[in-house]
Amino acid sequence: MLGLCILAVGVWAWSEKYTFSNLGKLSHVALDPALVLICVGGVTFIIGFTGCVGALRENTCLLAAYAIFLFIILLLELTAGLLGFIFKDWIKMQATDGFQAFIIHYREDPDQQNLIDWIQEDWLQCCGIEGPKDWDKNNYFNCSSQAVGSREACGVPFSCCKRKPNEIIKNKQCGYDVRRKPSEGFSFDVSKIINEKGCVQAGEEWVERNLLVIVTTAITVSFCQILSICFAQNLRADIYAQKAKWH
């Protein structure tokens, strides 16, 4: 049921953005949060359905499918973990490219905008890929956009701003003009207003700080998957044994 709910939310999010009729206009489709919800919800629903119905109805085919699905996912997880350790630089490059696409299309997709705001403000407290200057890649925040009347020119999104204690209402304009030069008449300490650390570096530091938790979680999930596979196989064996007695 949880998987079905996630799937429904993902489909609704895509339909609200008219994504189904505008697939050609999307860049980095695989990074779209709505698509991620659809994939996660679909896989969760299929696995849950085969395991639950297979156990309740004592259906050996569904139980076998459940065990195979879990085994494939476990194998993919182990492969991903191994490749992630070996090809760290490649993964870093892919993350950089994906984040750059988010920055370029920040105002074009509300889901991706909310995601990057969450990453910068709530998760990593960072700004841009390597730093605030990366927001120059966005048409709205590019310093040259001042000529066409963009108030956000030479600024950064509000999610780059440092949190103020006891702040009730967020200042959505806190990032305005923070990248302007002193020669333009703007003189303030940027380090007190926004986070200057890039999100790639902040992400690496977060992984290092939480490495033990990540490894423990991965081992626990893998153990639960192996346990579920063994349970499904034992249940299938019991069903076959009962059928053999009847015959």
C-alpha positions in Angstrom: 0.0 0.0 0.0 2.9 2.3 0.7 4.4 1.6 -2.7 1.0 2.3 -4.3 0.7 5.6 -2.6 4.3 6.7 -3.6 3.5 5.6 -7.2 0.3 7.6 -7.2 2.1 10.7 -5.9 4.7 10.4 -8.6 2.2 10.0 -11.4 0.2 13.0 -10.0 3.4 15.1 -9.9 4.3 14.3 -13.5 0.8 14.9 -14.7 0.7 18.3 -13.0 3.8 19.3 -14.9 2.4 18.0 -18.2 5.5 15.8 -18.3 3.9 13.0 -20.3 3.3 15.2 -23.3 6.6 17.2 -23.0 9.3 14.5 -22.4 11.5 16.0 -25.1 11.7 19.3 -23.1 13.2 17.7 -20.0 16.9 17.6 -19.3 18.3 14.8 -17.0 14.9 13.0 -16.9 16.4 10.4 -14.6 17.0 13.1 -11.9 13.4 14.3 -11.9 11.9 13.7 -8.4 8.6 12.7 -9.8 10.2 9.9 -11.9 12.1 8.7 -8.9 8.9 8.5 -6.9 7.3 6.5 -9.8 10.1 4.1 -10.0 10.5 3.6 -6.2 6.7 3.3 -5.7 6.3 0.8 -8.6 9.1 -1.4 -7.5 8.0 -1.4 -3.8 4.4 -2.2 -4.9 5.4 -5.1 -7.1 7.7 -6.6 -4.5 5.2 -6.1 -1.7 2.3 -7.6 -3.8 4.2 -10.7 -4.8 5.4 -11.4 -1.2 2.2 -10.6 0.6 -0.2 -12.3 -1.9 2.2 -15.2 -2.4 2.4 -15.9 1.4 -1.4 -15.5 2.0 -2.4 -17.6 -1.0 0.6 -20.0 -0.7 1.4 -19.3 -4.3 4.8 -20.7 -5.1 5.2 -18.7 -8.3 4.6 -15.4 -6.5 6.9 -16.4 -3.7 9.6 -17.4 -6.2 9.1 -14.0 -7.9 9.4 -12.2 -4.6 12.6 -14.0 -3.7 14.1 -13.3 -7.2 13.2 -9.6 -7.0 14.8 -9.3 -3.6 17.9 -11.1 -4.8 18.2 -8.9 -7.9 17.9 -5.7 -5.7 20.4 -7.1 -3.2 22.8 -7.9 -6.1 22.4 -4.4 -7.5 23.0 -2.8 -4.1 26.2 -4.8 -3.6 27.3 -3.9 -7.1 26.5 -0.2 -6.6 28.4 -0.2 -3.3 31.5 -1.8 -4.9 31.4 0.4 -8.0 30.8 3.5 -5.9 34.0 2.7 -3.9 36.0 2.0 -7.0 34.7 4.9 -9.2 34.4 7.6 -6.7 35.7 10.3 -9.0 33.2 9.3 -11.8 30.3 9.4 -9.3 31.5 12.8 -8.2 31.5 14.0 -11.8 28.0 12.7 -12.4 26.8 14.4 -9.2 28.4 17.6 -10.4 26.7 17.4 -13.8 23.3 16.6 -12.3 23.6 19.5 -9.8 24.6 21.8 -12.6 21.5 20.8 -14.6 19.4 21.6 -11.5 21.0 25.1 -11.3 20.5 25.9 -15.0 16.8 24.8 -14.9 16.1 26.1 -11.3 13.1 28.2 -12.3 11.7 25.8 -14.9 10.8 22.8 -12.7 9.2 23.3 -9.3 10.1 19.8 -8.1 13.8 20.2 -8.9 13.7 23.7 -7.4 12.3 22.3 -4.1 14.9 19.6 -4.2 17.9 21.9 -4.6 16.5 24.2 -2.0 16.2 21.3 0.4 19.8 20.2 -0.3 21.2 23.7 0.1 19.2 24.8 3.1 18.2 21.8 5.1 20.6 18.9 4.3 24.1 20.2 3.5 23.9 24.0 4.2 25.8 24.8 1.1 25.5 26.9 -2.1 26.2 25.9 -5.7 28.5 23.2 -6.9 31.8 24.6 -5.9 30.5 27.8 -4.4 28.0 30.7 -4.9 29.6 31.7 -8.2 28.1 28.6 -9.8 24.7 30.3 -9.8 26.0 32.5 -12.6 25.0 29.6 -14.8 21.3 30.3 -14.2 19.8 33.0 -16.5 18.0 34.7 -13.6 21.0 34.8 -11.2 23.6 35.6 -13.9 25.1 39.0 -13.3 24.4 40.1 -16.9 20.7 39.6 -16.3 20.5 43.0 -14.6 20.4 44.5 -18.0 17.1 42.8 -18.7 15.6 43.7 -15.4 16.2 40.6 -13.3 16.1 41.5 -9.6 17.9 38.3 -8.8 20.9 39.2 -11.0 24.3 38.6 -9.2 22.4 36.9 -6.3 21.7 33.4 -5.1 18.5 31.6 -4.0 17.2 32.1 -0.5 18.3 28.5 0.3 21.9 29.6 0.2 21.4 32.0 3.1 22.5 31.1 6.6 19.7 30.3 9.1 19.0 33.0 11.7 18.1 31.9 15.2 14.4 32.1 16.0 13.5 33.1 12.5 9.8 32.6 12.0 9.3 33.9 8.4 12.0 33.2 5.8 13.4 36.1 4.0 13.1 35.1 0.3 15.2 38.1 -0.8 18.2 37.4 1.5 20.3 36.3 -1.4 19.8 39.4 -3.5 23.0 41.2 -4.7 25.4 39.1 -2.6 27.7 38.4 -5.5 28.0 42.1 -6.5 31.4 43.7 -6.4 32.3 46.5 -3.9 33.1 48.7 -6.9 29.3 48.6 -7.6 28.6 50.2 -4.3 27.9 46.9 -2.4 30.1 46.3 0.7 29.0 43.7 3.1 30.5 40.5 4.6 29.0 37.7 2.4 30.2 35.0 4.8 27.7 36.2 7.4 24.8 36.1 4.9 25.2 33.0 2.8 26.9 29.6 3.0 30.0 29.8 0.8 30.9 26.1 0.8 30.0 24.2 -2.4 27.5 21.3 -2.2 30.0 18.7 -3.6 32.5 19.4 -0.8 29.7 19.5 1.8 28.3 16.2 0.5 31.7 14.5 0.8 32.1 15.8 4.3 28.6 14.6 5.2 29.4 11.1 3.9 32.6 11.0 6.0 30.8 12.2 9.1 28.0 9.6 8.7 30.0 6.7 7.2 29.3 4.4 10.2 25.6 5.1 10.0 25.5 4.5 6.3 27.4 1.2 6.5 25.3 0.0 9.4 22.1 0.9 7.6 23.3 -0.9 4.4 24.3 -4.0 6.4 20.9 -4.0 8.2 18.9 -3.6 5.0 21.0 -6.4 3.3 20.4 -8.7 6.3 16.6 -8.1 6.2 16.6 -8.8 2.5 18.5 -12.1 2.9 16.2 -13.0 5.8 13.1 -12.4 3.5 14.6 -14.4 0.7 15.2 -17.4 3.1 11.7 -17.0 4.5 10.2 -17.1 1.0 12.2 -20.2 0.0 11.4 -22.0 3.2 7.7 -21.3 2.8 7.9 -22.6 -0.8 9.6 -25.8 0.5 6.8 -26.2 3.1 4.1 -25.8 0.4 5.7 -28.4 -1.9 6.1 -30.8 1.1 2.4 -30.4 1.9 1.4 -31.0 -1.7 3.6 -34.1 -1.8 1.8 -35.5 1.3 -1.6 -35.0 -0.4 -0.5 -36.9 -3.4 
